């Protein structure tokens, strides 16, 4: 089930909330927890029942591993056993992820590299399994580091399966969610949280339906069409996707945080105007914040972080981003995307150590254009598609300029540059450029949803937001999947 669907908005969400509130008013808190878990499983299994088996096994297995971890004292004698249990628990979670997500990728590469003819088994990828795996790993590591942290099976099952964050995050920590679930205050209907949740949900829905989905209509033909793109079309294609993935995923996060507020649960912030970043480190502090935090706390620091020799620090940075790239998708383009960001982080660290600085406008241009180029590899289904778009962006497949410039720059004709009426130059990409400039203005000069909800109050501005959300509901007939839903 998707947030941007009529059955979720008009059936699932209100029915789940009404029954949850009624059960809690009767002081049936255990029943309300079970109800929310069951509804979360219905949400998860809406299109494929088999995914629920994977979710149930993952919850039961990791909870049992957590119990075993807490049953062994963190003494010198029990440290080795606890570490072995932790490694075993993480290995099983990673193996489950690897089986469903990477089996085909590995077999295809073995066939290609070694000339084998191994059959590639097609299997259904449980939605959100990457987010599920990272959440479980974080829980086990936190239990290992702080054995006193433990909870009931029902609260743990709800923490993992809680439907607002189940499919695509945010990647929340144990101590961020479970205390809220255990609090009696979360059981009562809170009208302010309800109004703020509806406000945030409307913002996210408008981002998804009216901005991201429109941009997808221009980005997809450029990436998937297979034809060469001229300079303007190639840049329009890449920029449309850069803004599509921003508004798609930030919209999803707004809707997730908003839906969770209906149940008095505050999920962690996941976006903070990442396209305002002035360097690549700042970008990763703003983009998908909870994933960045996970990669830092559970991978980078585990590898040694910056507590080792400088050369080792660079290796840790690159390894972290390669893992992050592979986590996003089973393909070499995703790995290369991670490599690009790892290389950029390494260069940024070296740049800072030297003490060099750039003017803010130059720093923003460099950062934004790097991110935009890197997104090409993230979006392209094949290497050829990525190279085709980049060749167009470099002007290697045709450049057209307004015919009025022909007298000023006549020598450019010798380099294959064409001059034609400006209307003809722009006719294929004019509408997309209008959306691109509009999206850029929103990203750079408007308050983000975090700032908007902090200042929320029922007034004419919030009424406009709710009206925009209602307008988006009317355009959900051709529902589009979220970009991160299958990661």
Legacy VTK file of the C-alpha trace (Angstrom):
# vtk DataFile Version 3.0
C-alpha trace
ASCII
DATASET POLYDATA
POINTS 487 float
0.000 0.000 0.000
1.225 3.491 -0.763
0.684 6.743 1.103
-0.418 8.327 -2.192
-3.391 6.008 -2.665
-7.090 6.495 -2.024
-7.369 3.287 0.005
-4.675 4.499 2.407
-5.987 8.040 2.826
-9.717 7.331 2.993
-9.841 3.787 4.396
-6.730 2.386 6.037
-5.408 5.412 7.954
-8.701 6.698 9.450
-9.984 3.203 10.297
-6.682 2.242 11.957
-6.623 5.465 13.973
-10.279 5.298 15.091
-10.012 1.727 16.396
-6.638 2.511 18.055
-8.116 5.504 19.888
-11.254 3.617 20.950
-9.220 0.723 22.365
-7.029 3.094 24.354
-10.044 4.959 25.725
-11.159 1.640 27.165
-7.655 1.264 28.660
-6.999 -1.738 26.443
-3.409 -0.687 25.744
-2.159 -4.179 24.956
-5.018 -4.681 22.512
-4.284 -1.294 20.893
-0.640 -2.282 20.421
-1.633 -5.601 18.862
-4.121 -3.767 16.647
-1.433 -1.387 15.375
0.921 -4.301 14.679
-1.770 -6.172 12.739
-2.639 -3.064 10.738
1.049 -2.522 9.956
1.272 -6.074 8.613
-1.832 -5.476 6.482
-0.207 -2.296 5.161
3.010 -4.181 4.381
1.329 -7.218 2.820
-1.267 -5.297 0.822
0.144 -6.334 -2.558
2.149 -9.455 -1.621
1.378 -11.736 1.333
4.748 -13.512 1.188
6.517 -10.327 2.282
4.774 -10.639 5.640
6.541 -13.952 6.316
9.917 -12.264 5.856
8.891 -9.401 8.133
7.580 -11.758 10.839
10.712 -13.933 10.741
12.975 -10.879 10.900
11.144 -9.471 13.917
11.041 -12.781 15.817
14.650 -13.714 15.065
16.193 -10.368 15.977
14.120 -10.030 19.144
15.366 -13.460 20.260
18.953 -12.468 19.472
18.420 -9.317 21.554
17.146 -11.418 24.464
20.194 -13.662 24.311
22.463 -10.597 24.222
20.862 -9.120 27.339
20.982 -12.480 29.158
24.787 -12.504 29.027
26.401 -10.022 31.433
28.743 -7.450 29.845
31.623 -8.773 31.902
35.033 -9.789 30.645
33.976 -13.434 30.571
30.755 -12.806 28.688
32.158 -10.293 26.207
33.356 -12.889 23.701
30.015 -14.723 23.740
28.055 -11.491 23.359
30.201 -10.399 20.442
29.758 -13.770 18.725
25.976 -13.542 19.218
25.941 -10.017 17.791
27.937 -11.060 14.729
25.637 -14.023 14.192
22.516 -11.850 14.419
23.892 -9.264 12.002
25.095 -11.984 9.612
21.622 -13.549 9.404
19.962 -10.172 8.742
22.529 -9.323 6.063
22.180 -12.815 4.549
18.416 -12.354 4.320
18.905 -9.029 2.583
21.567 -10.499 0.317
19.414 -13.456 -0.690
16.460 -11.365 -1.797
18.266 -8.305 -3.133
21.650 -9.412 -4.458
21.351 -13.052 -5.580
20.488 -12.120 -9.170
23.221 -9.473 -9.237
25.883 -11.942 -8.057
24.775 -14.726 -10.423
24.680 -12.387 -13.422
28.209 -11.189 -12.697
29.503 -14.744 -12.221
27.970 -15.721 -15.563
29.499 -12.714 -17.258
32.971 -12.887 -15.724
33.510 -16.636 -15.687
31.473 -17.692 -18.709
29.079 -19.708 -16.564
25.460 -20.447 -17.325
23.969 -20.397 -13.855
20.191 -19.919 -13.793
18.995 -16.583 -12.469
16.080 -17.190 -10.153
13.499 -14.441 -10.205
12.257 -13.665 -6.724
10.043 -11.000 -5.242
12.004 -8.372 -3.333
10.162 -7.569 -0.089
9.530 -3.836 -0.117
11.646 -1.807 2.254
13.878 -4.754 3.175
16.987 -2.543 3.110
15.484 -0.143 5.662
14.234 -3.086 7.714
17.721 -4.636 7.783
19.457 -1.430 8.877
16.884 -0.859 11.629
17.382 -4.402 12.966
21.170 -4.084 12.850
21.037 -0.776 14.743
18.834 -2.382 17.394
21.208 -5.313 17.933
24.256 -3.060 18.139
22.509 -0.752 20.611
21.485 -3.728 22.757
25.081 -4.990 22.622
26.462 -1.610 23.687
23.798 -1.010 26.374
22.427 -4.341 27.673
20.031 -2.551 30.030
17.950 -1.506 27.019
15.227 -4.064 26.591
11.509 -4.034 25.933
8.538 -6.339 25.490
8.043 -8.343 22.336
4.908 -6.385 21.408
6.647 -3.007 21.690
9.596 -4.302 19.707
7.328 -5.743 17.013
5.530 -2.395 16.763
8.843 -0.517 16.663
9.962 -2.539 13.634
6.634 -2.852 11.825
5.157 0.602 12.579
3.667 1.330 9.160
4.530 5.059 8.751
8.254 4.275 8.656
8.237 0.623 7.592
8.789 0.926 3.836
11.296 3.763 3.443
12.294 5.058 6.838
13.337 7.248 8.491
15.860 4.768 9.922
14.927 5.312 13.550
16.805 4.096 16.589
15.432 1.952 19.376
15.632 4.723 21.992
13.903 7.233 19.701
10.695 5.258 19.217
10.159 2.637 21.940
9.936 5.112 24.879
7.196 6.907 22.940
5.357 3.647 22.326
5.593 2.745 26.021
4.392 6.160 27.212
0.744 6.411 28.258
0.642 9.904 26.738
0.980 8.350 23.289
-2.225 6.404 23.809
-4.531 9.428 24.042
-5.801 11.397 21.070
-3.769 14.604 20.765
-5.532 17.133 18.573
-2.436 19.281 18.046
-0.414 16.274 16.875
-3.347 15.278 14.681
-3.529 18.713 13.054
0.256 18.924 12.604
0.285 15.409 11.159
-2.433 16.307 8.659
-0.521 19.491 7.786
2.728 17.590 7.150
0.954 14.827 5.255
-0.626 17.414 2.938
2.770 18.986 2.251
4.307 15.612 1.436
1.412 14.545 -0.764
1.624 17.756 -2.787
5.384 17.311 -3.209
4.915 13.771 -4.477
1.884 14.138 -6.736
2.205 17.661 -8.097
5.996 18.067 -8.298
7.879 14.756 -8.221
5.484 12.863 -10.491
5.413 15.729 -13.005
9.210 15.812 -13.098
9.297 12.050 -13.583
7.297 12.468 -16.782
10.253 14.398 -18.247
13.114 12.518 -16.607
12.059 8.978 -17.553
11.953 9.424 -21.380
15.426 10.948 -21.303
16.926 8.112 -19.255
14.952 5.214 -20.704
14.280 6.357 -24.278
17.568 5.080 -25.676
17.981 8.037 -28.051
20.738 10.643 -28.021
19.973 13.880 -26.200
21.108 17.341 -27.217
22.631 19.684 -24.665
19.406 21.237 -23.362
17.479 17.968 -23.289
20.285 16.154 -21.467
20.549 18.819 -18.775
16.775 18.971 -18.474
16.714 15.181 -18.053
19.343 15.122 -15.298
17.949 18.128 -13.430
14.403 16.789 -13.618
15.565 13.609 -11.915
17.604 15.497 -9.306
14.521 17.422 -8.258
12.231 14.421 -8.721
14.137 12.284 -6.223
14.342 15.191 -3.783
10.630 15.964 -3.798
9.705 12.274 -4.005
11.710 11.163 -0.995
11.277 14.312 1.080
7.552 14.074 0.300
7.502 10.459 1.481
9.306 11.454 4.678
6.860 14.291 5.345
3.952 11.894 4.896
5.609 9.279 7.136
6.313 11.789 9.913
2.809 13.218 9.529
1.116 9.804 9.694
3.179 8.885 12.783
2.033 12.076 14.535
-1.554 10.815 14.314
-0.424 8.158 16.809
1.638 10.653 18.884
4.954 9.249 17.653
7.601 11.730 16.545
9.938 10.285 13.924
13.414 11.808 13.450
13.942 14.521 10.849
15.296 13.103 7.601
15.738 16.166 5.363
16.975 19.674 5.978
17.146 21.520 2.637
20.020 19.422 1.208
20.205 21.404 -2.040
21.279 24.449 -0.005
24.501 22.633 0.934
27.785 24.430 0.274
29.946 21.287 0.329
29.455 17.544 0.011
29.793 16.904 3.745
27.073 19.478 4.385
24.930 17.763 1.745
25.113 14.434 3.610
24.277 16.175 6.881
21.077 17.384 5.225
20.117 14.569 2.820
18.584 11.357 4.221
19.883 12.313 7.651
18.990 9.046 9.387
20.790 6.946 6.760
23.876 9.170 7.046
23.746 8.736 10.815
23.518 4.952 10.479
26.457 4.789 8.059
28.505 6.993 10.399
27.656 5.316 13.714
27.469 1.670 12.697
29.893 1.389 9.773
32.343 4.310 9.635
33.023 4.420 13.376
33.118 0.602 13.571
35.826 0.629 10.895
37.847 3.045 13.010
36.369 6.369 11.943
38.834 9.214 12.216
40.653 7.708 15.194
43.206 6.029 12.943
45.978 7.165 10.619
44.951 9.671 7.971
45.356 7.207 5.096
43.142 4.734 6.960
40.517 7.461 7.499
40.229 7.909 3.721
39.827 4.149 3.300
37.079 4.155 5.929
35.269 6.976 4.157
35.402 5.217 0.799
34.319 1.860 2.259
31.366 3.508 4.005
30.092 5.137 0.823
30.643 2.022 -1.276
28.492 0.105 1.206
25.948 2.923 1.079
25.870 2.773 -2.705
25.436 -0.996 -2.778
22.732 -0.760 -0.101
20.716 1.463 -2.435
20.647 -1.028 -5.280
22.057 -4.249 -6.708
23.967 -2.775 -9.627
27.364 -1.385 -10.516
25.876 2.026 -11.267
24.814 2.267 -7.601
28.282 1.191 -6.471
29.839 3.820 -8.738
27.451 6.434 -7.356
28.697 5.533 -3.890
32.289 5.684 -5.143
31.748 9.188 -6.527
30.409 10.440 -3.217
33.168 8.679 -1.312
35.786 10.317 -3.548
34.091 13.698 -3.095
34.100 13.334 0.707
37.792 12.400 0.611
38.605 15.436 -1.543
36.572 17.653 0.765
38.485 16.391 3.801
41.807 17.028 2.084
40.592 20.474 0.973
39.655 21.402 4.549
42.962 20.180 5.943
44.814 22.426 3.528
42.636 25.309 4.684
41.252 26.342 1.289
37.867 28.022 0.870
35.609 29.053 -1.997
33.068 31.872 -2.206
29.639 30.590 -1.188
28.084 30.891 -4.635
30.950 28.934 -6.219
30.829 26.351 -3.440
27.084 25.899 -3.991
27.465 25.582 -7.770
30.218 22.974 -7.434
28.296 20.961 -4.823
24.952 21.048 -6.598
26.377 20.175 -10.003
28.410 17.308 -8.576
25.297 15.902 -6.886
23.334 16.336 -10.109
25.932 14.487 -12.201
26.209 11.702 -9.621
22.419 11.220 -9.688
22.753 10.243 -13.357
24.452 6.985 -12.329
21.923 6.476 -9.529
18.992 6.735 -11.944
20.362 5.101 -15.102
19.408 1.443 -15.505
22.591 0.661 -17.463
26.060 2.118 -17.971
25.117 2.973 -21.548
22.152 5.042 -20.394
24.328 6.966 -17.945
27.049 7.635 -20.523
24.436 8.657 -23.095
22.980 11.298 -20.758
26.430 12.549 -19.709
27.544 12.809 -23.336
24.535 14.974 -24.014
25.279 17.139 -20.964
28.821 17.630 -22.279
27.465 18.743 -25.675
28.972 15.776 -27.522
25.688 14.822 -29.218
24.622 18.194 -30.503
24.390 21.799 -29.380
21.768 24.227 -30.673
21.909 27.975 -30.041
19.499 30.797 -30.945
19.946 31.927 -34.551
20.529 35.518 -33.414
23.888 34.426 -32.022
25.136 33.266 -35.419
26.508 36.692 -36.387
28.244 37.123 -33.037
29.809 33.635 -32.922
30.103 32.517 -36.573
33.174 30.368 -35.869
31.132 27.988 -33.653
29.583 26.429 -36.761
32.928 24.774 -37.471
32.513 22.785 -34.227
29.131 21.340 -35.168
27.041 23.880 -33.264
23.749 24.660 -34.957
21.854 27.954 -34.956
18.076 27.882 -35.147
15.031 29.816 -33.869
14.987 29.915 -30.067
11.428 28.609 -30.018
12.584 25.498 -31.863
15.591 25.102 -29.555
13.338 25.080 -26.489
10.234 23.390 -27.851
11.159 19.898 -26.592
12.158 20.967 -23.097
10.470 24.314 -22.404
7.883 23.019 -19.921
10.435 20.930 -18.069
12.712 23.950 -17.642
9.846 25.941 -16.124
9.343 23.161 -13.577
13.090 22.936 -12.938
13.374 26.645 -12.159
10.279 26.462 -9.977
11.673 23.492 -8.061
15.014 25.256 -7.613
13.330 28.341 -6.183
11.335 26.209 -3.727
14.459 24.343 -2.595
16.596 27.455 -2.132
14.264 30.213 -0.975
11.250 28.603 0.715
11.097 27.253 4.265
11.369 23.493 4.406
8.672 21.343 5.988
10.599 21.044 9.274
10.575 24.819 9.677
6.951 25.066 8.568
5.662 22.511 11.086
7.631 24.128 13.931
5.687 27.351 13.323
2.416 25.599 12.632
-0.803 27.180 13.796
-4.321 26.976 12.403
-4.525 30.015 10.139
-5.015 30.929 6.484
-1.531 29.659 5.585
-2.232 26.184 6.939
-5.595 26.262 5.154
-3.757 26.883 1.861
-1.480 23.907 2.564
-4.446 21.645 3.286
-6.152 22.884 0.134
-3.002 22.023 -1.850
-3.053 18.551 -0.319
-6.711 18.120 -1.249
-5.894 19.275 -4.780
-3.182 16.596 -4.956
-5.699 13.941 -3.905
-7.697 14.735 -7.042
-4.663 13.884 -9.196
-3.839 10.483 -7.708
-5.641 8.444 -10.356
-2.358 7.554 -12.059
-0.478 6.577 -8.889
3.309 6.531 -9.107
5.515 4.448 -6.820
7.953 6.182 -4.493
11.604 6.090 -5.601
12.876 4.627 -2.311
10.013 2.171 -1.794
11.918 -0.822 -3.169
15.319 -0.097 -1.636
LINES 1 488
487 0 1 2 3 4 5 6 7 8 9 10 11 12 13 14 15 16 17 18 19 20 21 22 23 24 25 26 27 28 29 30 31 32 33 34 35 36 37 38 39 40 41 42 43 44 45 46 47 48 49 50 51 52 53 54 55 56 57 58 59 60 61 62 63 64 65 66 67 68 69 70 71 72 73 74 75 76 77 78 79 80 81 82 83 84 85 86 87 88 89 90 91 92 93 94 95 96 97 98 99 100 101 102 103 104 105 106 107 108 109 110 111 112 113 114 115 116 117 118 119 120 121 122 123 124 125 126 127 128 129 130 131 132 133 134 135 136 137 138 139 140 141 142 143 144 145 146 147 148 149 150 151 152 153 154 155 156 157 158 159 160 161 162 163 164 165 166 167 168 169 170 171 172 173 174 175 176 177 178 179 180 181 182 183 184 185 186 187 188 189 190 191 192 193 194 195 196 197 198 199 200 201 202 203 204 205 206 207 208 209 210 211 212 213 214 215 216 217 218 219 220 221 222 223 224 225 226 227 228 229 230 231 232 233 234 235 236 237 238 239 240 241 242 243 244 245 246 247 248 249 250 251 252 253 254 255 256 257 258 259 260 261 262 263 264 265 266 267 268 269 270 271 272 273 274 275 276 277 278 279 280 281 282 283 284 285 286 287 288 289 290 291 292 293 294 295 296 297 298 299 300 301 302 303 304 305 306 307 308 309 310 311 312 313 314 315 316 317 318 319 320 321 322 323 324 325 326 327 328 329 330 331 332 333 334 335 336 337 338 339 340 341 342 343 344 345 346 347 348 349 350 351 352 353 354 355 356 357 358 359 360 361 362 363 364 365 366 367 368 369 370 371 372 373 374 375 376 377 378 379 380 381 382 383 384 385 386 387 388 389 390 391 392 393 394 395 396 397 398 399 400 401 402 403 404 405 406 407 408 409 410 411 412 413 414 415 416 417 418 419 420 421 422 423 424 425 426 427 428 429 430 431 432 433 434 435 436 437 438 439 440 441 442 443 444 445 446 447 448 449 450 451 452 453 454 455 456 457 458 459 460 461 462 463 464 465 466 467 468 469 470 471 472 473 474 475 476 477 478 479 480 481 482 483 484 485 486
